[in-house]
Amino acid sequence: MKRNLLICLFSALAAAGCAERRAVIVREPVPVQGQVIIAQPPPPPVVETIGRPPSPSHVWISGYQEWNGKRYVWHRGYWARRPHERAVYVEGHYERRHGGWVWVPGVWR
């Protein structure tokens, strides 16, 4: 009897879990292993001359300030070919986290 009740309860919970998706809200930032928190904010981006794309399938990837452990170093922008026709590049950027700045790399979507 107890075993049947547990099986029914488990089945009902499993079925409810399949039918409904629940959002999980994280109130505290989740630390990411290898994340570097930089105390000083990044300097403004360098103004770059972009020019013409090598082809219609190329997208400009903007330059960025990279923290080398002691100071920020500018990495120039460049043209990159889209991985597929409708790909969109979301630029990398710095976010304020944990009392400092963290680099969030750019991604193709």
Buried (B, 14 or more C-beta within 10 A) or exposed (E): EEEEEEEEEEEEEEEEEEEEEEEEEEEEEEEEEEBEBBEEEBEEEEEEEEEEEEEEBBBBBBBBBEBEEEEBEEBEBEBBEBEEEEEEBEEBEBEEBEEBBBBEEBEEE
